Amino acid sequence: MTPVAMMLFAPFTAADYRLGAPLIVLTLFSLGILCLDLFLPARHKHYCSIPALLGLGVAAYGTWKIQQVLPASGALYAFFGTLVLDPMSVYFFYLFLAGAAVSVLISIRYLEVERESHGEFYALILFAVTGMMCMAAGADFVLIFIGLELMAITTYILAGFLRGNKRSNEAALKYLLLGAFSSAIFAYGLSLFYGLTGSTNLAEVGASLARRAATEPRNPIMLLALLTTMTGMLFKIAAAPFHMWAPDVYEGSPTSVTGFMSVSVKAAGWALILRVLLCGLYPLRVQYVPVLVFAAIMTLTTGNLAAITQTNTKRLLAYSSIAHVGYMLLGLIASDGVANRTGIRGILFYLLVYTFMNLGAFAVLTSLRRRNILGDDIDDIAGLVQRAPVEAILMLVFLLSLAGIPPFAGFYGKYFIFLSLIETGHYLLAGVAVLYSVVAAYYYLRVANAMFMRKPQGEGAPVTPPAMNLALWITAAATVLIGIFPNIFIQAANWAGTLIGPTGVAQIR
């Protein structure tokens, strides 16, 4: 009997609850916010943001406590071996919590302007983060899928949170229909793998697939399971050709929700991909790398070329987000999790800097929202430097970082991806990536040109409350400081990637 099978007969212990503390804390705070919302009058609903931030802080403390007890090389299991706490899990926990905290800060004023300030908004954010944590720390297909659906259902609701706004309703409906379809395809792929291997545990699935791939590398059922599973995962990160939902959903969703979806939801999708492809499905790497190459090139092409023609800043950032997925896919292609790990570390570092610089850009757009100004069109930010010089300068910092211009943090994200491609001999892919980086610089500078060179279209400076200012300065400080002092963050990404890959599976099995 395998160690995982033996754990299925063991009862829950106090250690299980300690290791699952971040998820439990977020769930309890979510339920508490829903109860608190019942007793608060409409004008005080925004106070529900306080327990939301407190819950995120307590969950971060619980994550830190877990980090202190992790073994030097290895991982800890909880709840019948379905939850694995390793450096990658802890790293993503911090990312999710940081993204959610900034999203809460930028949502307070936005929801008041939209007259949709309700406590359940903050509860949904916490529930979504709980699902993301299950995806990042899942060692079993069942828990991973449950986490995926918890995250997906809450984000469907958040996308349509502006109930009186037709664009928001349309975005939620499109996201629901396409998301449900992709989840069904993903579940079908997982069921095929269960039929092939007789297990839902990632380590056992990987061991069984290694034996089968050695004798039947082109087994049609195995290839069908791989393609359907990858389809579901690529949809979650908005990689082409499964990106069609992202521009419409990003444009129609509340701006603060769009920022949350563009960073935290995408990071959860990447946690899922790294956990599944480099651990459970690693024996099929020869089969899935060509699919990744096709998806990466198509994603870079679609995202960058489509962004050039956009006049809506939210759609532009949506296509920009798609393009960034293409760069990260190149890092996955260049890393096998054994001899070449630079790409994996590059992806982890990229996700860190992307969280702050992209959320910062959406925070600026959110700060422009007023009764008569949506703030999500390039005309709305024309001449912004004359009306709101601080917001204009901060937006320029975020745009330059997104373009990969030194000394900002985004430069190092692309640098490690390019380095991994050069180290592994993928010179053509590196050339394509550099070419599209030049294209990206054009449409980012086009936005900067509107802010600094055009005449203002509106009058008066936007009012930025303390919570919004805090979010802006947190994201700006992180974007600048990570770029100037990257070593500590590079070390964190290196640490997080130590157990990703077949070597890590062998150690934690």
NORQUI-V702577 format. One line per field, one symbol per residue. ss: DSSP state (@ for helix, = for strand, . for the rest). burial: I if it has 16 or more other C-alpha atoms within 10 Angstrom, else O. Layout:
# NORQUI-V702577
ss->???
burial->???
This chain:
# NORQUI-V702577
ss->..@@@@@......@@@@@@.@@@@@@@@@@@@@@@@@@@..@@@@@@@@@@@@@@@@@@@@@@@@@@@@......===....===.@@@@@@@@@@@@@@@@@@@@@@@@@@@.....@@@@@@@@@@@@@@@@@@@=.=@@@@@@@@@@@@@@@@@@@......@@@@@@@@@@@@@@@@@@@@@@@@@@@@@@@@...=@@@@@@@@@@@@@@....@@@@@@@@@@@@@@@@@.......@@@@@@@@@..@@@@@@@@@@@@@@@@@@@@@@@@@@.@@@@@@@@@@@@@@@@@@@@@@@@@@@...=@@@@@@@@@@@@@@@@@@@@@........@@@@@@@@@@@@@@@@@@@@@@@@@@..=..=...=@@@@..@@@@.@@@@@@@@@@@@@@@.....@@@@@@@@@@@@@@@...@@@@@@@@@@@@@@@@@@@@@@@@@@@............@@@@@@@@@@@@@@@@@@@..@@@@@@@@@@.....@@@@@@@.
burial->OOOIOOIOOOOOOOOIOOIIIIIOIIIOIIIIIIOIIOOOOOOOIIIIIOIIIOIIIIIIOIIOOIIOOOOOOIIIIIIIIIIIIIIIIIIIIIIIIIIIIIIIIIIIIIIOOOOIIIIIIIIIIIIIIIIIIIIIIIIIIOIIIIIIIIIIIIIIIIIIIIOOOOIIIIIIIIIIOOIIOIIOIIIIIIIIIIOIIOIIIIIIIIIIIIOIOOOOIOOOOIIOIIIIIIIIIIIIIIIIOIIOIIIIIIIIIIIIIIIIIIIIIIIIIIIIIIIIIIIIIIIIOOIIIOOIIOIIIIIIIIIIIIIIOIOIIIIIIIIIIIIIIIIIIIIIIIIIIOOOIIIIIIIIIIIIIIIIIIIIIIIIIIIIIOOOOOIIIIIIIIIIIIIIOOIIIIIIIIIIIIIIIOIIIIIIIIOIIIIIIIOIOIOOIIOOIOOIIOIIIIIIOOIIOIIIOIOIOOOOOOOIOOOIIOIIOOIIIIIIOIIOOIOOIIOIIIOIIIIIIIOIIOOII
